[in-house]
Amino acid sequence: MAASLPDDPTLDEVRAFLAPSLAAQAAFDGWNEKAVLAAADLAGVDSDLARLAFNDGPVDMIDAWFQAVDAQMAMKYSADELAGMKIRERIKALVEARLEALAADREGLRRALAILAAPPHLRRAAKMGWRAADKMWRLAGDTATDYNHYTKRTLLSGVYGSTLSVFLDDESDGYAETKAFLDRRIENVMQFEKMKAKVTGRGGDRFSMARFIGRLRYRGA
């Protein structure tokens, strides 16, 4: 959350100001107007202004919160810190940074994912997942513009989504189970990239991307 709002804030500024605290309220009140008003009351924001800022329903609220999580994740490491890591370490560090930003609000996250899993919201949910993956790859320094741009983000969306399912129920110390699961999924991706490079070098990618991403959604070792 920003330190304060300007005297005459825009609705976008109100959204950005309140978004980080929405999940904490949604854990009790659900992703609805009650959560918006509770967050506004705590922050000293006019209730009518808060209503106007979040007048498009729960998915709009969730989207704003996820954008705040992205911003918090981006602040975790400097460009120099990330540049000093290997690529798999950068991705792992960024996924863990995003999970760290979500950790205090797991119940709000659980409710948010239940809403996004409803058929009318699946397309919007997919866009949010893609945006998170794109943000992580860009922070990691990815500049690909060919088909690799899309495969990298598709794979990371699958890794991140499956990791979230473990994270929600992880009661281990320091989320050790989630981190171990993430390590295995990233290793899957690294092995896939190696195989893809070999096969592509012989004249074509013969692997099924859909099958591979499906496998990432399971917890197998």
N, C-alpha and C positions, 0 to 999 in steps of 0.2 A: 504494500500500500504506500502511495506517495505520502510525504510528511504532512501535507496539508493541501486543501483545495484553494484555488484563487477565489477572489471575492465574487466573481460572476462566472462560475464554471460552465463549460459546455456539457452536454449530456455525455459525450465521450469521456470527458475528464471525470465526471461522476462515476461512470461505469468502471474506469480504470482504478479509481480510488476505492470503490467498494468491493470490486471483484475478489481481491485476495481473502476477504473475510466471509464470503458467501457460503463456502462449504462448511465452515464451522457452525453456521446457523442452520444450514440445510440438514445437518446431521440430526437436529432436533425437530425442525419444523417442516422438513421436506424442501424440494426445490420449487418454491412458490413465493408469493408476495409476502408471506409472513417472514421468510428468511431475509428478503430484501429490506423490509421495514426494521427488522431486528438489527441488521448490519448498519443501516442508516442511523438508527437510534444510538448505537454504540459509538459511531463515528461523528455524531453531531451533525448529520446531513438532513436537510429538509425532506420529510417523508414524501411529499408530492413530487419533488425533484427526483428522488430515488425511484419512485414508481415509473416516471417517464423514461428514466434511463434503462429500466428493465421491463419494458411493456410488451415484449415479444414472447414471454413464456419461459418455461424451465430450460429448454435447450439453449436459448439465448444466454441465460444465466450461467449454465455450465460452460458454454463456449468462452464467455468472458473470464471465468475462473481458470480454465485451461490456458488461456493466453497469459494470465498472471503467473501461472506455474512455469510456462515457457520462459518468461522474463526472469523469474527467480533462478531457474536452471542456468540461464545464460550468464548470470552474475557469479556463478560458482567458481569458474576458472577464467584466467586471463588468456588472451591469444597466445602469449609466450608459454604459459603452462601447458596448454594443449599441444602446441607445436613440439614440445619436448617429449611427447608420448608417441608410441607406435599407434597406428590407426585403430587397432582393436581396443587398445587401452583408452583411446579418446572416446570411442563409442560407449564402452563399458562405463567410463567415468561420467559421461553425460546422462546415460540412462539412470545410473545410480543417483546423480544429482537431481533428476526429475522425481525419482521415487522419494528422495529425502524431502523435497518440497511438498510431496503429497502425504507424507507419513503422519502428520498431525491431524489429518482430516480423512482418515480411511473410511469412516462411516458415511461422510458426505460423498466420498468417491464411490462407495458401494451403491448408494442411492442414485448417483449420477449415471453410472454404467447401466443400472437397471432401466433407467429412462431411455438411454441411448440405444439399448438393445431392442426396443419396440420397433416393429417394422416401419412405421412412418418416419423414424429418425435414423435409420441405418445409413442412408446416404450422407447425412450431416455428420454422423459419427465417423464414417470413413474419412471424410474430409479433415476432421479434427486429428485423427490418427496420422494421416498423411502429413499434415502441417507439423505435428510434433516430430515425426521422422525427418522431415525436410529441415527443420530447425536444427536438429542434432547433427545431421550430415553437414550442413553449412558451417556450423560451429567447429566441426571436426576438420574443416578445410576442403571439403569436396567441391570440385569445380566441374565435374562431368556434365556434358550436355548431350551425349548420345543416349542410347537405350540403357546404359549403365546408371544414368541419373534415375531412371524409373525403377530398375530392378533393385538398386540399393535401398531406395525408400520403401518399396513394397516389402522387401525382406525385413527391414528394420521395423516396419509397422507390425509385422507378424511376431517378431521377437518381443517387441515392447508390449503388445497386447497379451501374449501368452504369459509374459512375466508379471503383468498386472494381476492376472488371475491367481498366481501364487502369492503375490505380495498381499493381497486382500486378507488372506487367512494365515499369514505367516506370524507365528508367535515366538519364533526362535530369537536368540540373543543377537541384536544388531542386524536382524533380517538375514541371517546367515543362509537360510534355505533359499530365499529369493536370489541372493547373490550367487549361490552355487548353481541354481537353475539358469540364471542369466549367463554365467560362464559357459555352460553347456550349449545353450542356444547360440551364443556368439561363435563358439567353436564350430557348430554346424554350418553357420554362414561362411566362416573362413574356409572350411573344407569344400563347401559348394563353390566358392569363388575360385579356388584352385582347380577344381574339376572343370568348371566352366571355361577357364582360361585354356586348359589343355584341349578340350573338345572344340572350342571356338577356333583354336589354332589349326585344327584339322578340317575346318570348313563348316562349322555350324553348331549351334547349341541344341543338343539332343535331349536335354533334360526338361522335365515338366515343371515349370515354375509353380503351377497350382498345387501339384503333389508335394513339392518340397515345402511350400509355405504351410500346407496342411499339417505336415509332420511337426512343424515348429510349435503347434498349438498343444502338443502333448508333453507330458512331464518326463518322458523316458530319459534314461541316462545317455 
